Amino acid sequence: MPRALSLSFAIAVLLAACSAPSPPDPERPPEPKAATSPVAANANTYKDAARDAAAATQAQAAEGAHAADAATP
């Protein structure tokens, strides 16, 4: 009987130590936790390289057009 009483007392103490989590602050919403997968990171690298190549091609075409305009009398 003393063992059951001490076990129930220990359980009661443990349950009393547990408390509900505090509610989130309504003034500051939680920050999203976006984890970038390796596949998405790899795709973003290719997209960035494609954008850089397109920008370089457009710049080169603009220079060619400017040179052609300058050569035309």
mmCIF file of the N, C-alpha and C atoms, coordinates in Angstrom:
data_MODEL
# 
_entry.id   MODEL 
# 
loop_
_atom_site.group_PDB 
_atom_site.id 
_atom_site.type_symbol 
_atom_site.label_atom_id 
_atom_site.label_alt_id 
_atom_site.label_comp_id 
_atom_site.label_asym_id 
_atom_site.label_entity_id 
_atom_site.label_seq_id 
_atom_site.pdbx_PDB_ins_code 
_atom_site.Cartn_x 
_atom_site.Cartn_y 
_atom_site.Cartn_z 
_atom_site.occupancy 
_atom_site.B_iso_or_equiv 
_atom_site.pdbx_formal_charge 
_atom_site.auth_seq_id 
_atom_site.auth_comp_id 
_atom_site.auth_asym_id 
_atom_site.auth_atom_id 
_atom_site.pdbx_PDB_model_num 
ATOM 1   N N  . MET A 1 1  ? 0.811  -1.195 0.000   1.00 0.00 ? 1  MET A N  1 
ATOM 2   C CA . MET A 1 1  ? 0.000  0.000  0.000   1.00 0.00 ? 1  MET A CA 1 
ATOM 3   C C  . MET A 1 1  ? 0.859  1.267  0.000   1.00 0.00 ? 1  MET A C  1 
ATOM 4   N N  . PRO A 1 2  ? 1.942  1.348  0.793   1.00 0.00 ? 2  PRO A N  1 
ATOM 5   C CA . PRO A 1 2  ? 2.755  2.559  0.760   1.00 0.00 ? 2  PRO A CA 1 
ATOM 6   C C  . PRO A 1 2  ? 3.372  2.785  -0.618  1.00 0.00 ? 2  PRO A C  1 
ATOM 7   N N  . ARG A 1 3  ? 3.682  1.706  -1.328  1.00 0.00 ? 3  ARG A N  1 
ATOM 8   C CA . ARG A 1 3  ? 4.264  1.842  -2.659  1.00 0.00 ? 3  ARG A CA 1 
ATOM 9   C C  . ARG A 1 3  ? 3.255  2.480  -3.614  1.00 0.00 ? 3  ARG A C  1 
ATOM 10  N N  . ALA A 1 4  ? 2.015  2.071  -3.568  1.00 0.00 ? 4  ALA A N  1 
ATOM 11  C CA . ALA A 1 4  ? 0.973  2.635  -4.426  1.00 0.00 ? 4  ALA A CA 1 
ATOM 12  C C  . ALA A 1 4  ? 0.744  4.099  -4.087  1.00 0.00 ? 4  ALA A C  1 
ATOM 13  N N  . LEU A 1 5  ? 0.800  4.419  -2.812  1.00 0.00 ? 5  LEU A N  1 
ATOM 14  C CA . LEU A 1 5  ? 0.600  5.797  -2.394  1.00 0.00 ? 5  LEU A CA 1 
ATOM 15  C C  . LEU A 1 5  ? 1.750  6.684  -2.870  1.00 0.00 ? 5  LEU A C  1 
ATOM 16  N N  . SER A 1 6  ? 2.978  6.198  -2.744  1.00 0.00 ? 6  SER A N  1 
ATOM 17  C CA . SER A 1 6  ? 4.113  6.999  -3.188  1.00 0.00 ? 6  SER A CA 1 
ATOM 18  C C  . SER A 1 6  ? 4.134  7.119  -4.714  1.00 0.00 ? 6  SER A C  1 
ATOM 19  N N  . LEU A 1 7  ? 3.717  6.069  -5.420  1.00 0.00 ? 7  LEU A N  1 
ATOM 20  C CA . LEU A 1 7  ? 3.667  6.131  -6.881  1.00 0.00 ? 7  LEU A CA 1 
ATOM 21  C C  . LEU A 1 7  ? 2.611  7.132  -7.336  1.00 0.00 ? 7  LEU A C  1 
ATOM 22  N N  . SER A 1 8  ? 1.456  7.120  -6.712  1.00 0.00 ? 8  SER A N  1 
ATOM 23  C CA . SER A 1 8  ? 0.412  8.070  -7.094  1.00 0.00 ? 8  SER A CA 1 
ATOM 24  C C  . SER A 1 8  ? 0.827  9.504  -6.751  1.00 0.00 ? 8  SER A C  1 
ATOM 25  N N  . PHE A 1 9  ? 1.549  9.671  -5.624  1.00 0.00 ? 9  PHE A N  1 
ATOM 26  C CA . PHE A 1 9  ? 2.053  11.004 -5.272  1.00 0.00 ? 9  PHE A CA 1 
ATOM 27  C C  . PHE A 1 9  ? 3.065  11.493 -6.302  1.00 0.00 ? 9  PHE A C  1 
ATOM 28  N N  . ALA A 1 10 ? 3.948  10.602 -6.755  1.00 0.00 ? 10 ALA A N  1 
ATOM 29  C CA . ALA A 1 10 ? 4.944  10.967 -7.763  1.00 0.00 ? 10 ALA A CA 1 
ATOM 30  C C  . ALA A 1 10 ? 4.271  11.351 -9.077  1.00 0.00 ? 10 ALA A C  1 
ATOM 31  N N  . ILE A 1 11 ? 3.260  10.606 -9.462  1.00 0.00 ? 11 ILE A N  1 
ATOM 32  C CA . ILE A 1 11 ? 2.528  10.927 -10.696 1.00 0.00 ? 11 ILE A CA 1 
ATOM 33  C C  . ILE A 1 11 ? 1.820  12.262 -10.560 1.00 0.00 ? 11 ILE A C  1 
ATOM 34  N N  . ALA A 1 12 ? 1.238  12.531 -9.408  1.00 0.00 ? 12 ALA A N  1 
ATOM 35  C CA . ALA A 1 12 ? 0.542  13.796 -9.181  1.00 0.00 ? 12 ALA A CA 1 
ATOM 36  C C  . ALA A 1 12 ? 1.518  14.965 -9.256  1.00 0.00 ? 12 ALA A C  1 
ATOM 37  N N  . VAL A 1 13 ? 2.713  14.788 -8.705  1.00 0.00 ? 13 VAL A N  1 
ATOM 38  C CA . VAL A 1 13 ? 3.721  15.851 -8.770  1.00 0.00 ? 13 VAL A CA 1 
ATOM 39  C C  . VAL A 1 13 ? 4.151  16.101 -10.207 1.00 0.00 ? 13 VAL A C  1 
ATOM 40  N N  . LEU A 1 14 ? 4.349  15.024 -10.975 1.00 0.00 ? 14 LEU A N  1 
ATOM 41  C CA . LEU A 1 14 ? 4.744  15.186 -12.377 1.00 0.00 ? 14 LEU A CA 1 
ATOM 42  C C  . LEU A 1 14 ? 3.660  15.877 -13.195 1.00 0.00 ? 14 LEU A C  1 
ATOM 43  N N  . LEU A 1 15 ? 2.419  15.511 -12.956 1.00 0.00 ? 15 LEU A N  1 
ATOM 44  C CA . LEU A 1 15 ? 1.324  16.146 -13.689 1.00 0.00 ? 15 LEU A CA 1 
ATOM 45  C C  . LEU A 1 15 ? 1.167  17.606 -13.292 1.00 0.00 ? 15 LEU A C  1 
ATOM 46  N N  . ALA A 1 16 ? 1.425  17.930 -12.062 1.00 0.00 ? 16 ALA A N  1 
ATOM 47  C CA . ALA A 1 16 ? 1.321  19.325 -11.621 1.00 0.00 ? 16 ALA A CA 1 
ATOM 48  C C  . ALA A 1 16 ? 2.439  20.172 -12.225 1.00 0.00 ? 16 ALA A C  1 
ATOM 49  N N  . ALA A 1 17 ? 3.578  19.550 -12.502 1.00 0.00 ? 17 ALA A N  1 
ATOM 50  C CA . ALA A 1 17 ? 4.699  20.289 -13.078 1.00 0.00 ? 17 ALA A CA 1 
ATOM 51  C C  . ALA A 1 17 ? 4.453  20.635 -14.535 1.00 0.00 ? 17 ALA A C  1 
ATOM 52  N N  . CYS A 1 18 ? 3.589  19.890 -15.203 1.00 0.00 ? 18 CYS A N  1 
ATOM 53  C CA . CYS A 1 18 ? 3.281  20.156 -16.608 1.00 0.00 ? 18 CYS A CA 1 
ATOM 54  C C  . CYS A 1 18 ? 2.342  21.352 -16.696 1.00 0.00 ? 18 CYS A C  1 
ATOM 55  N N  . SER A 1 19 ? 2.604  22.224 -17.634 1.00 0.00 ? 19 SER A N  1 
ATOM 56  C CA . SER A 1 19 ? 1.723  23.362 -17.846 1.00 0.00 ? 19 SER A CA 1 
ATOM 57  C C  . SER A 1 19 ? 1.442  23.493 -19.333 1.00 0.00 ? 19 SER A C  1 
ATOM 58  N N  . ALA A 1 20 ? 0.358  24.160 -19.632 1.00 0.00 ? 20 ALA A N  1 
ATOM 59  C CA . ALA A 1 20 ? -0.010 24.367 -21.034 1.00 0.00 ? 20 ALA A CA 1 
ATOM 60  C C  . ALA A 1 20 ? 0.971  25.354 -21.657 1.00 0.00 ? 20 ALA A C  1 
ATOM 61  N N  . PRO A 1 21 ? 1.275  25.201 -22.933 1.00 0.00 ? 21 PRO A N  1 
ATOM 62  C CA . PRO A 1 21 ? 2.183  26.155 -23.587 1.00 0.00 ? 21 PRO A CA 1 
ATOM 63  C C  . PRO A 1 21 ? 1.532  27.531 -23.666 1.00 0.00 ? 21 PRO A C  1 
ATOM 64  N N  . SER A 1 22 ? 2.351  28.551 -23.650 1.00 0.00 ? 22 SER A N  1 
ATOM 65  C CA . SER A 1 22 ? 1.832  29.908 -23.730 1.00 0.00 ? 22 SER A CA 1 
ATOM 66  C C  . SER A 1 22 ? 1.328  30.177 -25.146 1.00 0.00 ? 22 SER A C  1 
ATOM 67  N N  . PRO A 1 23 ? 0.258  30.954 -25.284 1.00 0.00 ? 23 PRO A N  1 
ATOM 68  C CA . PRO A 1 23 ? -0.267 31.246 -26.618 1.00 0.00 ? 23 PRO A CA 1 
ATOM 69  C C  . PRO A 1 23 ? 0.698  32.145 -27.389 1.00 0.00 ? 23 PRO A C  1 
ATOM 70  N N  . PRO A 1 24 ? 0.660  32.085 -28.716 1.00 0.00 ? 24 PRO A N  1 
ATOM 71  C CA . PRO A 1 24 ? 1.562  32.938 -29.507 1.00 0.00 ? 24 PRO A CA 1 
ATOM 72  C C  . PRO A 1 24 ? 1.191  34.409 -29.352 1.00 0.00 ? 24 PRO A C  1 
ATOM 73  N N  . ASP A 1 25 ? 2.164  35.260 -29.549 1.00 0.00 ? 25 ASP A N  1 
ATOM 74  C CA . ASP A 1 25 ? 1.965  36.697 -29.444 1.00 0.00 ? 25 ASP A CA 1 
ATOM 75  C C  . ASP A 1 25 ? 1.162  37.187 -30.649 1.00 0.00 ? 25 ASP A C  1 
ATOM 76  N N  . PRO A 1 26 ? -0.010 37.780 -30.424 1.00 0.00 ? 26 PRO A N  1 
ATOM 77  C CA . PRO A 1 26 ? -0.812 38.234 -31.572 1.00 0.00 ? 26 PRO A CA 1 
ATOM 78  C C  . PRO A 1 26 ? -0.186 39.415 -32.306 1.00 0.00 ? 26 PRO A C  1 
ATOM 79  N N  . GLU A 1 27 ? 0.704  40.145 -31.647 1.00 0.00 ? 27 GLU A N  1 
ATOM 80  C CA . GLU A 1 27 ? 1.367  41.285 -32.272 1.00 0.00 ? 27 GLU A CA 1 
ATOM 81  C C  . GLU A 1 27 ? 2.387  40.854 -33.310 1.00 0.00 ? 27 GLU A C  1 
ATOM 82  N N  . ARG A 1 28 ? 2.993  39.702 -33.091 1.00 0.00 ? 28 ARG A N  1 
ATOM 83  C CA . ARG A 1 28 ? 4.060  39.228 -33.982 1.00 0.00 ? 28 ARG A CA 1 
ATOM 84  C C  . ARG A 1 28 ? 3.699  37.837 -34.485 1.00 0.00 ? 28 ARG A C  1 
ATOM 85  N N  . PRO A 1 29 ? 3.300  37.708 -35.748 1.00 0.00 ? 29 PRO A N  1 
ATOM 86  C CA . PRO A 1 29 ? 2.951  36.385 -36.265 1.00 0.00 ? 29 PRO A CA 1 
ATOM 87  C C  . PRO A 1 29 ? 4.193  35.495 -36.347 1.00 0.00 ? 29 PRO A C  1 
ATOM 88  N N  . PRO A 1 30 ? 4.000  34.201 -36.308 1.00 0.00 ? 30 PRO A N  1 
ATOM 89  C CA . PRO A 1 30 ? 5.156  33.303 -36.389 1.00 0.00 ? 30 PRO A CA 1 
ATOM 90  C C  . PRO A 1 30 ? 5.831  33.402 -37.749 1.00 0.00 ? 30 PRO A C  1 
ATOM 91  N N  . GLU A 1 31 ? 7.146  33.250 -37.728 1.00 0.00 ? 31 GLU A N  1 
ATOM 92  C CA . GLU A 1 31 ? 7.904  33.311 -38.976 1.00 0.00 ? 31 GLU A CA 1 
ATOM 93  C C  . GLU A 1 31 ? 7.817  31.970 -39.684 1.00 0.00 ? 31 GLU A C  1 
ATOM 94  N N  . PRO A 1 32 ? 7.608  31.980 -40.991 1.00 0.00 ? 32 PRO A N  1 
ATOM 95  C CA . PRO A 1 32 ? 7.548  30.707 -41.715 1.00 0.00 ? 32 PRO A CA 1 
ATOM 96  C C  . PRO A 1 32 ? 8.910  30.028 -41.725 1.00 0.00 ? 32 PRO A C  1 
ATOM 97  N N  . LYS A 1 33 ? 8.881  28.731 -41.639 1.00 0.00 ? 33 LYS A N  1 
ATOM 98  C CA . LYS A 1 33 ? 10.117 27.956 -41.652 1.00 0.00 ? 33 LYS A CA 1 
ATOM 99  C C  . LYS A 1 33 ? 10.193 27.210 -42.978 1.00 0.00 ? 33 LYS A C  1 
ATOM 100 N N  . ALA A 1 34 ? 10.768 27.856 -43.961 1.00 0.00 ? 34 ALA A N  1 
ATOM 101 C CA . ALA A 1 34 ? 10.881 27.258 -45.281 1.00 0.00 ? 34 ALA A CA 1 
ATOM 102 C C  . ALA A 1 34 ? 12.215 26.537 -45.383 1.00 0.00 ? 34 ALA A C  1 
ATOM 103 N N  . ALA A 1 35 ? 12.125 25.265 -45.539 1.00 0.00 ? 35 ALA A N  1 
ATOM 104 C CA . ALA A 1 35 ? 13.336 24.471 -45.719 1.00 0.00 ? 35 ALA A CA 1 
ATOM 105 C C  . ALA A 1 35 ? 13.503 24.197 -47.206 1.00 0.00 ? 35 ALA A C  1 
ATOM 106 N N  . THR A 1 36 ? 14.622 24.592 -47.756 1.00 0.00 ? 36 THR A N  1 
ATOM 107 C CA . THR A 1 36 ? 14.883 24.378 -49.168 1.00 0.00 ? 36 THR A CA 1 
ATOM 108 C C  . THR A 1 36 ? 15.468 22.991 -49.351 1.00 0.00 ? 36 THR A C  1 
ATOM 109 N N  . SER A 1 37 ? 14.802 22.214 -50.185 1.00 0.00 ? 37 SER A N  1 
ATOM 110 C CA . SER A 1 37 ? 15.304 20.874 -50.449 1.00 0.00 ? 37 SER A CA 1 
ATOM 111 C C  . SER A 1 37 ? 16.483 20.962 -51.414 1.00 0.00 ? 37 SER A C  1 
ATOM 112 N N  . PRO A 1 38 ? 17.321 19.939 -51.444 1.00 0.00 ? 38 PRO A N  1 
ATOM 113 C CA . PRO A 1 38 ? 18.453 19.958 -52.380 1.00 0.00 ? 38 PRO A CA 1 
ATOM 114 C C  . PRO A 1 38 ? 18.010 20.058 -53.837 1.00 0.00 ? 38 PRO A C  1 
ATOM 115 N N  . VAL A 1 39 ? 16.881 19.454 -54.157 1.00 0.00 ? 39 VAL A N  1 
ATOM 116 C CA . VAL A 1 39 ? 16.386 19.514 -55.538 1.00 0.00 ? 39 VAL A CA 1 
ATOM 117 C C  . VAL A 1 39 ? 15.987 20.943 -55.895 1.00 0.00 ? 39 VAL A C  1 
ATOM 118 N N  . ALA A 1 40 ? 15.274 21.613 -54.967 1.00 0.00 ? 40 ALA A N  1 
ATOM 119 C CA . ALA A 1 40 ? 14.859 22.990 -55.222 1.00 0.00 ? 40 ALA A CA 1 
ATOM 120 C C  . ALA A 1 40 ? 16.070 23.920 -55.287 1.00 0.00 ? 40 ALA A C  1 
ATOM 121 N N  . ALA A 1 41 ? 17.052 23.690 -54.446 1.00 0.00 ? 41 ALA A N  1 
ATOM 122 C CA . ALA A 1 41 ? 18.260 24.513 -54.474 1.00 0.00 ? 41 ALA A CA 1 
ATOM 123 C C  . ALA A 1 41 ? 18.990 24.343 -55.799 1.00 0.00 ? 41 ALA A C  1 
ATOM 124 N N  . ASN A 1 42 ? 19.061 23.112 -56.286 1.00 0.00 ? 42 ASN A N  1 
ATOM 125 C CA . ASN A 1 42 ? 19.712 22.832 -57.562 1.00 0.00 ? 42 ASN A CA 1 
ATOM 126 C C  . ASN A 1 42 ? 18.939 23.501 -58.698 1.00 0.00 ? 42 ASN A C  1 
ATOM 127 N N  . ALA A 1 43 ? 17.613 23.426 -58.649 1.00 0.00 ? 43 ALA A N  1 
ATOM 128 C CA . ALA A 1 43 ? 16.793 24.058 -59.685 1.00 0.00 ? 43 ALA A CA 1 
ATOM 129 C C  . ALA A 1 43 ? 16.981 25.570 -59.668 1.00 0.00 ? 43 ALA A C  1 
ATOM 130 N N  . ASN A 1 44 ? 17.059 26.150 -58.469 1.00 0.00 ? 44 ASN A N  1 
ATOM 131 C CA . ASN A 1 44 ? 17.263 27.602 -58.377 1.00 0.00 ? 44 ASN A CA 1 
ATOM 132 C C  . ASN A 1 44 ? 18.619 28.006 -58.942 1.00 0.00 ? 44 ASN A C  1 
ATOM 133 N N  . THR A 1 45 ? 19.620 27.167 -58.770 1.00 0.00 ? 45 THR A N  1 
ATOM 134 C CA . THR A 1 45 ? 20.938 27.449 -59.336 1.00 0.00 ? 45 THR A CA 1 
ATOM 135 C C  . THR A 1 45 ? 20.864 27.476 -60.861 1.00 0.00 ? 45 THR A C  1 
ATOM 136 N N  . TYR A 1 46 ? 20.166 26.506 -61.446 1.00 0.00 ? 46 TYR A N  1 
ATOM 137 C CA . TYR A 1 46 ? 20.013 26.488 -62.899 1.00 0.00 ? 46 TYR A CA 1 
ATOM 138 C C  . TYR A 1 46 ? 19.194 27.664 -63.391 1.00 0.00 ? 46 TYR A C  1 
ATOM 139 N N  . LYS A 1 47 ? 18.156 28.044 -62.655 1.00 0.00 ? 47 LYS A N  1 
ATOM 140 C CA . LYS A 1 47 ? 17.347 29.205 -63.051 1.00 0.00 ? 47 LYS A CA 1 
ATOM 141 C C  . LYS A 1 47 ? 18.181 30.482 -63.031 1.00 0.00 ? 47 LYS A C  1 
ATOM 142 N N  . ASP A 1 48 ? 19.002 30.637 -61.993 1.00 0.00 ? 48 ASP A N  1 
ATOM 143 C CA . ASP A 1 48 ? 19.851 31.822 -61.906 1.00 0.00 ? 48 ASP A CA 1 
ATOM 144 C C  . ASP A 1 48 ? 20.851 31.862 -63.066 1.00 0.00 ? 48 ASP A C  1 
ATOM 145 N N  . ALA A 1 49 ? 21.419 30.705 -63.407 1.00 0.00 ? 49 ALA A N  1 
ATOM 146 C CA . ALA A 1 49 ? 22.367 30.649 -64.525 1.00 0.00 ? 49 ALA A CA 1 
ATOM 147 C C  . ALA A 1 49 ? 21.663 30.981 -65.836 1.00 0.00 ? 49 ALA A C  1 
ATOM 148 N N  . ALA A 1 50 ? 20.438 30.512 -66.007 1.00 0.00 ? 50 ALA A N  1 
ATOM 149 C CA . ALA A 1 50 ? 19.688 30.806 -67.227 1.00 0.00 ? 50 ALA A CA 1 
ATOM 150 C C  . ALA A 1 50 ? 19.361 32.293 -67.316 1.00 0.00 ? 50 ALA A C  1 
ATOM 151 N N  . ARG A 1 51 ? 18.990 32.903 -66.187 1.00 0.00 ? 51 ARG A N  1 
ATOM 152 C CA . ARG A 1 51 ? 18.710 34.343 -66.192 1.00 0.00 ? 51 ARG A CA 1 
ATOM 153 C C  . ARG A 1 51 ? 19.967 35.146 -66.528 1.00 0.00 ? 51 ARG A C  1 
ATOM 154 N N  . ASP A 1 52 ? 21.099 34.739 -65.971 1.00 0.00 ? 52 ASP A N  1 
ATOM 155 C CA . ASP A 1 52 ? 22.359 35.433 -66.259 1.00 0.00 ? 52 ASP A CA 1 
ATOM 156 C C  . ASP A 1 52 ? 22.723 35.303 -67.738 1.00 0.00 ? 52 ASP A C  1 
ATOM 157 N N  . ALA A 1 53 ? 22.533 34.107 -68.306 1.00 0.00 ? 53 ALA A N  1 
ATOM 158 C CA . ALA A 1 53 ? 22.846 33.894 -69.721 1.00 0.00 ? 53 ALA A CA 1 
ATOM 159 C C  . ALA A 1 53 ? 21.919 34.723 -70.608 1.00 0.00 ? 53 ALA A C  1 
ATOM 160 N N  . ALA A 1 54 ? 20.633 34.799 -70.253 1.00 0.00 ? 54 ALA A N  1 
ATOM 161 C CA . ALA A 1 54 ? 19.690 35.596 -71.041 1.00 0.00 ? 54 ALA A CA 1 
ATOM 162 C C  . ALA A 1 54 ? 20.048 37.076 -70.961 1.00 0.00 ? 54 ALA A C  1 
ATOM 163 N N  . ALA A 1 55 ? 20.431 37.547 -69.782 1.00 0.00 ? 55 ALA A N  1 
ATOM 164 C CA . ALA A 1 55 ? 20.813 38.948 -69.638 1.00 0.00 ? 55 ALA A CA 1 
ATOM 165 C C  . ALA A 1 55 ? 22.077 39.257 -70.438 1.00 0.00 ? 55 ALA A C  1 
ATOM 166 N N  . ALA A 1 56 ? 23.034 38.343 -70.435 1.00 0.00 ? 56 ALA A N  1 
ATOM 167 C CA . ALA A 1 56 ? 24.265 38.550 -71.203 1.00 0.00 ? 56 ALA A CA 1 
ATOM 168 C C  . ALA A 1 56 ? 23.971 38.564 -72.696 1.00 0.00 ? 56 ALA A C  1 
ATOM 169 N N  . THR A 1 57 ? 23.085 37.688 -73.150 1.00 0.00 ? 57 THR A N  1 
ATOM 170 C CA . THR A 1 57 ? 22.723 37.638 -74.565 1.00 0.00 ? 57 THR A CA 1 
ATOM 171 C C  . THR A 1 57 ? 22.022 38.924 -74.983 1.00 0.00 ? 57 THR A C  1 
ATOM 172 N N  . GLN A 1 58 ? 21.122 39.418 -74.134 1.00 0.00 ? 58 GLN A N  1 
ATOM 173 C CA . GLN A 1 58 ? 20.427 40.669 -74.452 1.00 0.00 ? 58 GLN A CA 1 
ATOM 174 C C  . GLN A 1 58 ? 21.402 41.848 -74.490 1.00 0.00 ? 58 GLN A C  1 
ATOM 175 N N  . ALA A 1 59 ? 22.354 41.862 -73.565 1.00 0.00 ? 59 ALA A N  1 
ATOM 176 C CA . ALA A 1 59 ? 23.335 42.936 -73.558 1.00 0.00 ? 59 ALA A CA 1 
ATOM 177 C C  . ALA A 1 59 ? 24.205 42.882 -74.815 1.00 0.00 ? 59 ALA A C  1 
ATOM 178 N N  . GLN A 1 60 ? 24.585 41.666 -75.207 1.00 0.00 ? 60 GLN A N  1 
ATOM 179 C CA . GLN A 1 60 ? 25.406 41.507 -76.407 1.00 0.00 ? 60 GLN A CA 1 
ATOM 180 C C  . GLN A 1 60 ? 24.607 41.918 -77.646 1.00 0.00 ? 60 GLN A C  1 
ATOM 181 N N  . ALA A 1 61 ? 23.327 41.587 -77.705 1.00 0.00 ? 61 ALA A N  1 
ATOM 182 C CA . ALA A 1 61 ? 22.498 41.978 -78.845 1.00 0.00 ? 61 ALA A CA 1 
ATOM 183 C C  . ALA A 1 61 ? 22.335 43.492 -78.896 1.00 0.00 ? 61 ALA A C  1 
ATOM 184 N N  . ALA A 1 62 ? 22.191 44.113 -77.743 1.00 0.00 ? 62 ALA A N  1 
ATOM 185 C CA . ALA A 1 62 ? 22.064 45.574 -77.716 1.00 0.00 ? 62 ALA A CA 1 
ATOM 186 C C  . ALA A 1 62 ? 23.354 46.232 -78.184 1.00 0.00 ? 62 ALA A C  1 
ATOM 187 N N  . GLU A 1 63 ? 24.498 45.687 -77.793 1.00 0.00 ? 63 GLU A N  1 
ATOM 188 C CA . GLU A 1 63 ? 25.779 46.231 -78.254 1.00 0.00 ? 63 GLU A CA 1 
ATOM 189 C C  . GLU A 1 63 ? 25.926 46.057 -79.757 1.00 0.00 ? 63 GLU A C  1 
ATOM 190 N N  . GLY A 1 64 ? 25.508 44.905 -80.278 1.00 0.00 ? 64 GLY A N  1 
ATOM 191 C CA . GLY A 1 64 ? 25.573 44.663 -81.724 1.00 0.00 ? 64 GLY A CA 1 
ATOM 192 C C  . GLY A 1 64 ? 24.676 45.608 -82.489 1.00 0.00 ? 64 GLY A C  1 
ATOM 193 N N  . ALA A 1 65 ? 23.472 45.859 -81.956 1.00 0.00 ? 65 ALA A N  1 
ATOM 194 C CA . ALA A 1 65 ? 22.557 46.784 -82.612 1.00 0.00 ? 65 ALA A CA 1 
ATOM 195 C C  . ALA A 1 65 ? 23.121 48.200 -82.582 1.00 0.00 ? 65 ALA A C  1 
ATOM 196 N N  . HIS A 1 66 ? 23.740 48.577 -81.466 1.00 0.00 ? 66 HIS A N  1 
ATOM 197 C CA . HIS A 1 66 ? 24.340 49.912 -81.363 1.00 0.00 ? 66 HIS A CA 1 
ATOM 198 C C  . HIS A 1 66 ? 25.510 50.046 -82.351 1.00 0.00 ? 66 HIS A C  1 
ATOM 199 N N  . ALA A 1 67 ? 26.290 49.002 -82.475 1.00 0.00 ? 67 ALA A N  1 
ATOM 200 C CA . ALA A 1 67 ? 27.428 49.035 -83.424 1.00 0.00 ? 67 ALA A CA 1 
ATOM 201 C C  . ALA A 1 67 ? 26.907 49.111 -84.855 1.00 0.00 ? 67 ALA A C  1 
ATOM 202 N N  . ALA A 1 68 ? 25.835 48.392 -85.132 1.00 0.00 ? 68 ALA A N  1 
ATOM 203 C CA . ALA A 1 68 ? 25.271 48.430 -86.494 1.00 0.00 ? 68 ALA A CA 1 
ATOM 204 C C  . ALA A 1 68 ? 24.701 49.805 -86.793 1.00 0.00 ? 68 ALA A C  1 
ATOM 205 N N  . ASP A 1 69 ? 24.056 50.419 -85.826 1.00 0.00 ? 69 ASP A N  1 
ATOM 206 C CA . ASP A 1 69 ? 23.520 51.768 -86.020 1.00 0.00 ? 69 ASP A CA 1 
ATOM 207 C C  . ASP A 1 69 ? 24.646 52.790 -86.231 1.00 0.00 ? 69 ASP A C  1 
ATOM 208 N N  . ALA A 1 70 ? 25.744 52.597 -85.506 1.00 0.00 ? 70 ALA A N  1 
ATOM 209 C CA . ALA A 1 70 ? 26.866 53.517 -85.635 1.00 0.00 ? 70 ALA A CA 1 
ATOM 210 C C  . ALA A 1 70 ? 27.557 53.362 -86.982 1.00 0.00 ? 70 ALA A C  1 
ATOM 211 N N  . ALA A 1 71 ? 27.540 52.162 -87.551 1.00 0.00 ? 71 ALA A N  1 
ATOM 212 C CA . ALA A 1 71 ? 28.220 51.916 -88.832 1.00 0.00 ? 71 ALA A CA 1 
ATOM 213 C C  . ALA A 1 71 ? 27.364 52.366 -90.003 1.00 0.00 ? 71 ALA A C  1 
ATOM 214 N N  . THR A 1 72 ? 26.085 52.518 -89.795 1.00 0.00 ? 72 THR A N  1 
ATOM 215 C CA . THR A 1 72 ? 25.189 52.945 -90.861 1.00 0.00 ? 72 THR A CA 1 
ATOM 216 C C  . THR A 1 72 ? 25.313 54.460 -91.029 1.00 0.00 ? 72 THR A C  1 
ATOM 217 N N  . PRO A 1 73 ? 25.537 54.900 -92.323 1.00 0.00 ? 73 PRO A N  1 
ATOM 218 C CA . PRO A 1 73 ? 25.707 56.361 -92.544 1.00 0.00 ? 73 PRO A CA 1 
ATOM 219 C C  . PRO A 1 73 ? 24.428 57.128 -92.487 1.00 0.00 ? 73 PRO A C  1 
# 
